[in-house]
Amino acid sequence: MATRRNVTSKGLPEISSKSPLKALSDDLTDMRAHMALVLREWEKDNSMVYFEAVPRSIPEEYKIKKGLMMMKPDEFSLEDVEPLALSLSEEAMTPNEDSDRALAEELQKRWNTE
C-alpha cells in the first residue's frame, strides 16, 4: 500500500501529527506489513508452480480438428396453443349498477347490525 504522492493520486494519505488518521497509524503499519508478506508469498508460490512460460499460441498438433459432441442434440419445439386474450370481455367491463346497489345494501346491513 503506497503513500499518495498528491491529493488526487491513489494510495493512503500521509499521516502527520495533526492528521485525523493518527489513531490508525499503528493499524496501517500492521496492514502494510501484512500486505507485503502476502505479496512475497504469492510471488514465491508463483515462481515455484509455473516452471514453463504460458504459450502464446497452441501448436497445430494440439488443436482440436472437430468440435466435440458431449451428447446427442434434442430437437426443441413449442406446442401450438390458442393465445389467451389479455383483455376483459365487454360484459365484465361495463359497470352493473344493480350488482353495485345490492353489494352496497348488503354492506350497509352488516354495518347496521354491528
N, CA, C and O of each residue as an XYZ file, in Angstrom:
456
protein
N       0.846     -1.168      0.000
C       0.000      0.000      0.000
C       0.891      1.231      0.000
O       1.587      1.523      0.972
N       0.850      1.925     -1.091
C       1.712      3.090     -1.255
C       1.089      4.333     -0.627
O      -0.124      4.421     -0.439
N       1.949      5.275     -0.313
C       1.501      6.568      0.194
C       1.259      7.478     -1.004
O       1.996      7.420     -1.988
N       0.245      8.303     -0.926
C      -0.093      9.202     -2.030
C       1.043     10.176     -2.307
O       1.714     10.663     -1.397
N       1.237     10.444     -3.607
C       2.204     11.477     -3.986
C       1.553     12.852     -3.955
O       2.194     13.850     -3.627
N       0.239     12.889     -4.310
C      -0.501     14.142     -4.235
C      -1.945     13.820     -3.865
O      -2.274     12.653     -3.652
N      -2.802     14.816     -3.784
C      -4.163     14.664     -3.289
C      -5.000     13.762     -4.200
O      -5.867     13.036     -3.716
N      -4.751     13.799     -5.506
C      -5.589     13.054     -6.446
C      -5.040     11.677     -6.801
O      -5.715     10.919     -7.499
N      -3.862     11.335     -6.353
C      -3.296     10.029     -6.719
C      -3.833      8.932     -5.802
O      -4.396      9.199     -4.741
N      -3.641      7.685     -6.247
C      -4.101      6.540     -5.468
C      -3.156      6.281     -4.306
O      -1.982      6.646     -4.353
N      -3.676      5.654     -3.273
C      -2.853      5.290     -2.126
C      -3.369      5.918     -0.847
O      -4.368      6.637     -0.841
N      -2.670      5.631      0.225
C      -3.037      6.164      1.534
C      -2.432      7.554      1.719
O      -1.315      7.807      1.269
N      -3.160      8.454      2.377
C      -2.604      9.791      2.598
C      -1.469      9.751      3.626
O      -1.373      8.831      4.438
N      -0.635     10.754      3.565
C       0.451     10.881      4.536
C      -0.164     11.165      5.905
O      -1.066     11.994      6.021
N       0.316     10.489      6.926
C      -0.236     10.668      8.268
C       0.729     11.545      9.062
O       1.826     11.131      9.435
N       0.273     12.773      9.304
C       1.089     13.708     10.083
C       0.594     13.719     11.527
O      -0.352     13.011     11.868
N       1.227     14.513     12.361
C       0.841     14.553     13.774
C      -0.547     15.168     13.963
O      -1.205     14.890     14.966
N      -1.009     16.000     13.019
C      -2.317     16.627     13.124
C      -3.385     15.887     12.320
O      -4.544     16.302     12.320
N      -3.032     14.831     11.655
C      -3.967     14.102     10.795
C      -5.022     13.371     11.621
O      -4.714     12.834     12.685
N      -6.273     13.349     11.135
C      -7.302     12.582     11.856
C      -7.051     11.073     11.781
O      -7.664     10.301     12.519
N      -6.158     10.660     10.894
C      -5.821      9.241     10.774
C      -4.700      8.815     11.724
O      -4.261      7.666     11.686
N      -4.236      9.736     12.576
C      -3.137      9.418     13.506
C      -3.492      8.242     14.404
O      -2.618      7.451     14.760
N      -4.781      8.114     14.782
C      -5.197      6.997     15.643
C      -5.061      5.661     14.924
O      -4.937      4.622     15.572
N      -5.083      5.676     13.595
C      -4.976      4.439     12.816
C      -3.558      4.133     12.364
O      -3.338      3.175     11.623
N      -2.606      4.922     12.795
C      -1.231      4.786     12.328
C      -0.675      3.385     12.572
O      -0.084      2.794     11.669
N      -0.853      2.848     13.771
C      -0.330      1.507     14.069
C      -1.029      0.438     13.238
O      -0.392     -0.495     12.750
N      -2.351      0.582     13.080
C      -3.102     -0.384     12.268
C      -2.645     -0.347     10.811
O      -2.522     -1.391     10.171
N      -2.395      0.852     10.289
C      -1.936      0.970      8.906
C      -0.551      0.364      8.728
O      -0.264     -0.244      7.697
N       0.300      0.527      9.718
C       1.638     -0.074      9.659
C       1.527     -1.598      9.645
O       2.220     -2.270      8.881
N       0.647     -2.140     10.499
C       0.435     -3.595     10.519
C      -0.148     -4.088      9.196
O       0.249     -5.141      8.698
N      -1.096     -3.325      8.622
C      -1.701     -3.728      7.363
C      -0.671     -3.718      6.241
O      -0.645     -4.632      5.417
N       0.172     -2.698      6.200
C       1.215     -2.641      5.167
C       2.182     -3.817      5.300
O       2.593     -4.398      4.296
N       2.545     -4.171      6.533
C       3.445     -5.315      6.742
C       2.759     -6.604      6.285
O       3.394     -7.456      5.664
N       1.479     -6.751      6.587
C       0.733     -7.941      6.170
C       0.636     -8.028      4.644
O       0.832     -9.100      4.072
N       0.334     -6.905      3.985
C       0.221     -6.898      2.528
C       1.569     -7.224      1.879
O       1.611     -7.914      0.861
N       2.662     -6.738      2.455
C       3.989     -7.051      1.911
C       4.275     -8.543      2.061
O       4.837     -9.157      1.155
N       3.893     -9.131      3.195
C       4.082    -10.564      3.417
C       3.262    -11.386      2.418
O       3.763    -12.350      1.839
N       2.007    -10.998      2.223
C       1.144    -11.710      1.269
C       1.732    -11.631     -0.133
O       1.755    -12.633     -0.848
N       2.205    -10.461     -0.536
C       2.802    -10.302     -1.857
C       4.042    -11.178     -2.022
O       4.217    -11.809     -3.064
N       4.895    -11.223     -1.012
C       6.090    -12.079     -1.079
C       5.710    -13.546     -1.220
O       6.315    -14.271     -2.010
N       4.697    -13.995     -0.448
C       4.260    -15.393     -0.516
C       3.668    -15.728     -1.875
O       3.939    -16.798     -2.419
N       2.855    -14.820     -2.435
C       2.287    -15.072     -3.759
C       3.381    -15.188     -4.814
O       3.354    -16.079     -5.664
N       4.340    -14.271     -4.744
C       5.424    -14.317     -5.724
C       6.243    -15.591     -5.564
O       6.679    -16.171     -6.558
N       6.457    -16.034     -4.331
C       7.189    -17.279     -4.083
C       6.420    -18.472     -4.651
O       7.002    -19.325     -5.321
N       5.097    -18.532     -4.383
C       4.286    -19.623     -4.904
C       4.277    -19.637     -6.429
O       4.400    -20.697     -7.044
N       4.133    -18.480     -7.029
C       4.098    -18.413     -8.488
C       5.421    -18.837     -9.106
O       5.439    -19.473    -10.160
N       6.517    -18.494     -8.466
C       7.807    -18.873     -9.044
C       8.069    -20.370     -8.870
O       8.873    -20.931     -9.615
N       7.422    -21.030     -7.919
C       7.629    -22.464     -7.722
C       6.662    -23.305     -8.557
O       6.999    -24.427     -8.936
N       5.479    -22.788     -8.848
C       4.469    -23.577     -9.544
C       4.681    -23.555    -11.053
O       4.636    -24.605    -11.694
N       4.907    -22.402    -11.620
C       4.983    -22.265    -13.069
C       6.440    -22.377    -13.520
O       7.198    -21.408    -13.474
N       6.811    -23.587    -13.958
C       8.178    -23.801    -14.406
C       8.352    -23.425    -15.869
O       9.468    -23.141    -16.304
N       7.264    -23.418    -16.634
C       7.329    -23.077    -18.044
C       6.477    -21.838    -18.300
O       5.490    -21.584    -17.610
N       6.878    -21.093    -19.290
C       6.103    -19.909    -19.646
C       4.796    -20.348    -20.304
O       4.740    -21.379    -20.974
N       3.771    -19.566    -20.105
C       2.483    -19.864    -20.722
C       2.616    -19.619    -22.222
O       3.046    -18.540    -22.631
N       2.252    -20.610    -23.057
C       2.429    -20.423    -24.508
C       1.470    -19.348    -25.044
O       0.340    -19.212    -24.575
N       1.946    -18.600    -26.024
C       1.137    -17.545    -26.630
C       0.160    -18.117    -27.659
O      -0.889    -17.526    -27.912
N       0.498    -19.251    -28.245
C      -0.397    -19.890    -29.205
C      -0.314    -21.401    -29.011
O       0.660    -21.921    -28.468
N      -1.354    -22.091    -29.466
C      -1.414    -23.544    -29.320
C      -0.804    -24.171    -30.569
O      -1.176    -23.800    -31.683
N       0.131    -25.118    -30.408
C       0.694    -25.787    -31.586
C      -0.404    -26.511    -32.369
O      -1.402    -26.950    -31.797
N      -0.207    -26.626    -33.662
C      -1.220    -27.204    -34.556
C      -1.591    -28.627    -34.166
O      -2.753    -29.014    -34.297
N      -0.631    -29.415    -33.690
C      -0.925    -30.817    -33.357
C      -1.805    -30.955    -32.113
O      -2.410    -32.006    -31.903
N      -1.884    -29.910    -31.286
C      -2.721    -29.960    -30.096
C      -4.110    -29.350    -30.305
O      -4.976    -29.470    -29.439
N      -4.322    -28.706    -31.437
C      -5.623    -28.096    -31.693
C      -6.644    -29.171    -32.030
O      -6.322    -30.162    -32.685
N      -7.856    -28.972    -31.587
C      -8.938    -29.915    -31.876
C      -9.407    -29.661    -33.301
O      -9.763    -28.540    -33.662
N      -9.403    -30.720    -34.102
C      -9.776    -30.588    -35.510
C     -11.282    -30.422    -35.684
O     -11.728    -29.685    -36.564
N     -12.062    -31.101    -34.853
C     -13.503    -31.088    -34.985
C     -14.088    -30.848    -33.602
O     -13.525    -31.286    -32.599
N     -15.207    -30.159    -33.549
C     -15.830    -29.892    -32.260
C     -16.272    -31.178    -31.584
O     -16.664    -32.128    -32.262
N     -16.217    -31.221    -30.288
C     -16.653    -32.382    -29.528
C     -18.145    -32.323    -29.271
O     -18.689    -31.253    -28.996
N     -18.815    -33.474    -29.359
C     -20.235    -33.537    -29.053
C     -20.381    -34.369    -27.792
O     -20.114    -35.570    -27.792
N     -20.806    -33.721    -26.720
C     -20.917    -34.406    -25.437
C     -22.129    -35.324    -25.379
O     -22.074    -36.390    -24.766
N     -23.228    -34.915    -26.016
C     -24.433    -35.732    -26.016
C     -25.238    -35.424    -27.269
O     -25.038    -34.394    -27.912
N     -26.139    -36.318    -27.603
C     -26.928    -36.149    -28.804
C     -27.875    -34.958    -28.632
O     -28.517    -34.828    -27.590
N     -27.967    -34.087    -29.645
C     -28.852    -32.925    -29.501
C     -30.321    -33.336    -29.548
O     -30.702    -34.224    -30.312
N     -31.139    -32.687    -28.729
C     -32.577    -32.909    -28.724
C     -33.237    -31.754    -29.454
O     -32.919    -30.590    -29.210
N     -34.151    -32.080    -30.347
C     -34.855    -31.029    -31.065
C     -35.880    -30.399    -30.127
O     -36.599    -31.095    -29.411
N     -35.930    -29.097    -30.146
C     -36.849    -28.371    -29.278
C     -37.905    -27.698    -30.121
O     -37.596    -27.073    -31.135
N     -39.159    -27.824    -29.703
C     -40.239    -27.129    -30.401
C     -41.311    -26.761    -29.394
O     -41.507    -27.447    -28.390
N     -41.990    -25.682    -29.675
C     -43.077    -25.229    -28.816
C     -44.388    -25.821    -29.309
O     -44.582    -26.010    -30.509
N     -45.281    -26.110    -28.380
C     -46.590    -26.622    -28.752
C     -47.419    -25.498    -29.361
O     -47.273    -24.333    -28.990
N     -48.294    -25.862    -30.303
C     -49.210    -24.888    -30.867
C     -50.382    -24.732    -29.915
O     -51.121    -25.686    -29.672
N     -50.551    -23.547    -29.383
C     -51.630    -23.287    -28.437
C     -52.427    -22.079    -28.903
O     -51.935    -21.246    -29.663
N     -53.656    -22.001    -28.436
C     -54.506    -20.851    -28.725
C     -54.082    -19.705    -27.797
O     -54.010    -19.897    -26.583
N     -53.802    -18.530    -28.344
C     -53.380    -17.418    -27.482
C     -54.484    -17.022    -26.509
O     -55.670    -17.099    -26.831
N     -54.086    -16.607    -25.341
C     -55.014    -16.202    -24.303
C     -55.311    -14.717    -24.448
O     -54.397    -13.906    -24.600
N     -56.582    -14.366    -24.401
C     -56.971    -12.957    -24.508
C     -56.530    -12.213    -23.246
O     -56.756    -12.673    -22.126
N     -55.906    -11.072    -23.446
C     -55.402    -10.304    -22.312
C     -56.319     -9.155    -21.924
O     -55.916     -8.275    -21.163
N     -57.540     -9.149    -22.434
C     -58.488     -8.102    -22.059
C     -59.758     -8.745    -21.533
O     -60.038     -9.913    -21.800
N     -60.523     -7.965    -20.781
C     -61.785     -8.454    -20.239
C     -62.866     -8.372    -21.301
O     -62.764     -7.585    -22.242
N     -63.878     -9.169    -21.152
C     -64.992     -9.127    -22.089
C     -65.772     -7.825    -21.903
O     -65.628     -7.147    -20.886
N     -66.595     -7.486    -22.888
C     -67.410     -6.270    -22.808
C     -68.328     -6.312    -21.591
O     -68.534     -5.296    -20.928
N     -68.875     -7.485    -21.302
C     -69.786     -7.632    -20.175
C     -69.087     -7.341    -18.848
O     -69.657     -6.705    -17.962
N     -67.867     -7.806    -18.726
C     -67.125     -7.597    -17.487
C     -66.675     -6.152    -17.336
O     -66.490     -5.678    -16.215
N     -66.495     -5.440    -18.457
C     -66.001     -4.066    -18.391
C     -67.116     -3.054    -18.125
O     -66.841     -1.972    -17.606
N     -68.356     -3.374    -18.464
C     -69.450     -2.419    -18.227
C     -69.888     -2.528    -16.777
O     -70.104     -3.633    -16.279
N     -70.022     -1.406    -16.097
C     -70.438     -1.471    -14.693
C     -71.912     -1.874    -14.602
O     -72.749     -1.429    -15.387
N     -72.193     -2.702    -13.650
C     -73.555     -3.174    -13.432
C     -74.084     -2.500    -12.174
O     -73.668     -2.829    -11.062
N     -74.995     -1.562    -12.353
C     -75.484     -0.782    -11.218
C     -76.294     -1.631    -10.246
O     -76.293     -1.375     -9.042
N     -76.986     -2.642    -10.771
C     -77.799     -3.493     -9.897
C     -76.920     -4.262     -8.914
O     -77.237     -4.346     -7.727
N     -75.818     -4.821     -9.406
C     -74.958     -5.586     -8.508
C     -74.253     -4.654     -7.520
O     -74.038     -5.019     -6.364
N     -73.894     -3.451     -7.978
C     -73.267     -2.480     -7.072
C     -74.239     -2.063     -5.972
O     -73.865     -1.959     -4.804
N     -75.495     -1.823     -6.361
C     -76.510     -1.412     -5.385
C     -76.744     -2.531     -4.372
O     -76.850     -2.273     -3.173
N     -76.824     -3.779     -4.854
C     -77.053     -4.911     -3.959
C     -75.888     -5.074     -2.981
O     -76.100     -5.337     -1.797
N     -74.673     -4.917     -3.473
C     -73.493     -5.026     -2.611
C     -73.490     -3.909     -1.563
O     -73.172     -4.147     -0.398
N     -73.842     -2.702     -1.980
C     -73.868     -1.575     -1.044
C     -74.922     -1.792      0.035
O     -74.683     -1.501      1.207
N     -76.091     -2.303     -0.359
C     -77.143     -2.572      0.624
C     -76.724     -3.655      1.614
O     -76.999     -3.556      2.810
N     -76.052     -4.698      1.100
C     -75.593     -5.781      1.978
C     -74.573     -5.263      2.981
O     -74.631     -5.610      4.160
N     -73.650     -4.442      2.525
C     -72.638     -3.884      3.427
C     -73.279     -2.960      4.459
O     -72.883     -2.957      5.624
N     -74.279     -2.168      4.027
C     -74.958     -1.267      4.956
C     -75.669     -2.057      6.047
O     -75.654     -1.659      7.212
N     -76.298     -3.188      5.673
C     -76.984     -4.028      6.660
C     -75.986     -4.582      7.675
O     -76.275     -4.637      8.870
N     -74.817     -4.988      7.196
C     -73.783     -5.504      8.113
C     -73.343     -4.445      9.099
O     -73.182     -4.726     10.287
N     -73.145     -3.213      8.612
C     -72.708     -2.130      9.481
C     -73.784     -1.775     10.502
O     -73.483     -1.428     11.644
N     -75.032     -1.864     10.077
C     -76.121     -1.509     10.971
C     -76.305     -2.546     12.087
O     -76.715     -2.199     13.195
N     -76.004     -3.811     11.796
C     -76.186     -4.855     12.822
C     -75.031     -4.911     13.803
O     -75.186     -5.468     14.890
N     -73.934     -4.379     13.476
C     -72.761     -4.458     14.365
C     -72.785     -3.415     15.441
O     -71.870     -3.354     16.262
